[in-house]
Amino acid sequence: MKNVRWCRIEVDDRPAYGLVEDPDVLIIDAPPYEAHRKTGRRFVFRGARLLPPVTPHNFYAAGSNFRSHIEWANRQLGRSRKVPPPQADIGYRSPNALIGSGAEIVIPKDAPGPLHYEGELVAIIGRRVRNVAEENALDCVAGYTLGNDISERSFQKNDRTLWRAKNSDTFKPMGPVVATGLDPMDQGITVRINGKEVSSYNTKDAIFSLSHYIARITAYVTLWPGDVIWLGCGGPTLPALEAGDLVEVTNDAIGVLVNRVVRSP
């Protein structure tokens, strides 16, 4: 696929894929990583309701992939993880938690907090792949977007699994668009809260590369078109998010993933 930017928006109350050609979105009849045609319909990008770029069958998340974040979590959250970890671990997230840019992050009414952001680069898988070698792993990637791995730390500490700490509805903003032709291991990720920069790192500091994760995953399970792999975040994730905050995850090539935080009534 040539270097393009694409997204998924709501059209006539239904999801539709579109190619982003500023200032418009050109609607196509299939996902961009499949055979597709332009339908002739176009909408102004800034006025579109953005949806998560894909609805994945499987949702993978790199665990503890940045030294700076592991060291911070060991100090701040009372963890005792090895730095660096002995192997690349992969977690699962639930697609039910996905929302698009512009949608609200809803804090559960009984969540004591703190609630933390984790701005991440996300890889979108474009074709079925199994048992792929690292040197060929990126051939299956259809492009890259941004994610915000919202984490409720009290839930995370008290539950035996991450089922609600990471997967409560609206806890996984993803978007705004997918960009192709990027180097996943040299992308700057910045997070802003209410317009103030609170985090900035580069994916080149990751402990394990995306190629390594893809090879490790596909040694055991099949990756399917539309699956996503979130690559983890670097550095601290403070300050904690509060109702009313506007949180933005940014990258020069992908754009700005922006969501308002609210509390469930």
N, C-alpha and C positions, 0 to 999 in steps of 0.2 A: 504494500500500500504506500502510495506517495505521501509526503508530509501533508497532513490535513488536521483539522480540528473538527470534532463532531460531538453531538450531544443527543439527549433524549428529552422531549418536551411534551406537554399535554396539548393535544389538538382535538377539538370536538369531544372532550371528556375521555379521550383515549390516548395512550402513549404513542409517540411517533419518533423515529430517528431522524436526525437532520445533520447536514453538513453546514458548518459555521463559515460563512463567507461575509464578513463584516460589511454592513451592519445587520445582515439577515441570516436566517436559518433556512436552508433549502431542504424540504422534506423529501426523504427517500423511502422506498418501499420495503427495506430490510435492513438489518444491522450492517454497518459499513464494512465489517470484516467478512461479510458474505456477499454473494452476487446481488447487486442492487441497482435500481434505476431512480432517477429523479422523477418526482411526481408532478412537478410544475408548480406546486404550492410553496409559498415562502412566507415567513413571518419575521418581524423585527426581533432580533435576539434579545434586546434589553427588555422587551415587553412580554417575553415568553415565560410560562411557568416551567421551571427546570425540574426535571425528575432525576433520580440517580441514573447515570449513563447506561447501566445495565442492571438487570435483576439476576444475580448469579445463582446457578444451581448449588455451587459450593463457594464458601467464603473463608479464605485462609488468612492468617495473620502471623507475621514473624514475631517470635517471642524474644525479648531482651536482645535487641540487635544493635544497640549503640552503647558504647562504654560509658559515655557521659550520663545517659539515662539510668543505666544500672547502678552506677555509683550514687547518683542522686536518690534513687528509690531505696537503696540500702540505708542511706542516712535518714531520709525524710519519712519513709514508710516502714522502717524497721525490718527490712528484708536482709537476707544474707546470701544473695546469689553470687556465684563466682564471676570474676571479671578477668578475661572474657569467659563466656560459657563454653563448656567442652564440646557442644555440638549445636547445630542450628535446630531449634525447636519450633514447631508450627502449632498454632492454636486455631480453633474454629470460632467464627462469629455467625450470628443468625441474620439472614437477609431481612427478617421482619423489622430489624432496627434501622434499615436504610431510609434516608430521606435525601432530597435534593437540596441544592443551594437555594436559600431563600425560605426554606421551611423552618419551623420552630423546634428547638431541642426542649423536650418537656421533662422536667425533674419530677420523678414520682413523689406523691404527696408525703410518703413516709420515709423518704430518703434523707438521712441526717447529714450527708456530705462527709468530706468535701467532694465536690465534683470537679474533675480535671479534664482539660483538653489534651489531645495528643495529635498534633498535625503530622500527616504521613503522606508519602508518595504511594500510589496504588497502581499496580499493573493489571491490565485487562487482558485475559487470555482470548486469542482469536481463532484457535483451531484445536481439535482433539489431539492430545499428546500423551504418550506413555513411554517410560524408560528413555528419556532424552538425556544426552550427555551435556555437561555444562557448556561446552564450546558451541553447542547448537541451541541452547535453551531459549535464547531471546527470539528465535525465529517464530515462536508460537505466540508472542505478545502482540496484541492489536494496538496498543497505545497505553498512555498513562494519564491518570487523573489524580485528584487530591482526596484525602479522607481525614476525618476528625474522629479519632477513636475515643469517644467520651467514656470516662471511667468514674464510677461512683465508688470511692475508696472504702467507705464503711461496709458496703455490700461486698466489695472485693476481699476485705479482711475477714469478714465473718462467715461467708459462704464457702462450702467445700469446693464449689466450682464457680465459674464466672458468669453463670447463666443470666443474672440480672445486673451485675456490676458492669458488664460490657454489652449486654444484649437487650436491655430495656428498649421498648419502642422509642424511636427517634434518636437513639444513641450513636448512630453511625451516619452522619452527613457525608455525602460523596458527590464530587463534581468540581467545578461547574461543567467542564467539557473534558473530552479526551483528546490529547495531543499525540501525534505519532512522530517518529523520527528523533526521539529524545534519548540521551544517554542516562539510563536509570541510576547510574552510580556517580553522577555529577550534577545533581539538582539541588538548588537552594530552596529550602522550605522555611517560611516565616509565618509566625502566628501573631495576630494583633487582637487585643481585647479593648473594645470601645476606642479604637483608633490608635492605641499605644502598643508598640512592639514589645512582646513579652518573651519571644523565643525565636531563635534563628540558628539553623544548622545546615550542613550539606550532606547529601546521601553518600558522598565519597568516604565518610567516616563510619559507615556501617561495618559491622564485624563480618557479616556474611553477605555475599552479593545476591542479587536477584537470580542470577544464573544458578548459583548454588542451591537456593531454595527450590527453584523449579526442578532441578535434577533430583534433589532429595525427595520432593513430593512425588514426582512421577515414577520414582523407583518402587512406590507402593500403591499409589492411586492414580487414576486417570484424571487429567485436567480437561475440561470441556469448554467450548466457546462460551464466553460470558462469565466464566469464573473469575474471581478477583484474588489477588495476593497483596495484602497491605504490608509495607516493609518496616514498620516500627518507627519510633521517633527518637530524636536526640535531645539531650539536656533535660532540665527540670520542666515541670508542667504547672508552674505557679504564675499568677495567683489563681486560687480556686474560682470557678465560675459561679456567679450568682444570678438569680432571676433578674431579667432586664439587660444583662450583658449582651453585647454584640461581638461574636467571635469570628475571626476571619483567618483562614489558612490560605497562603498565597505562594505562587510560583510564577516566574516571569513568562514561561511558555504556556502554562495551563490557565492562569487567571486567578480569580479569587473565589474561594468557597466561603460563603457568608451565611451565618445562622444566628438568630436571636434565641436567647435562653429564657424560658418561662417555667413557672412551677404549676403543676397540676392542681386544679381547684379541689 
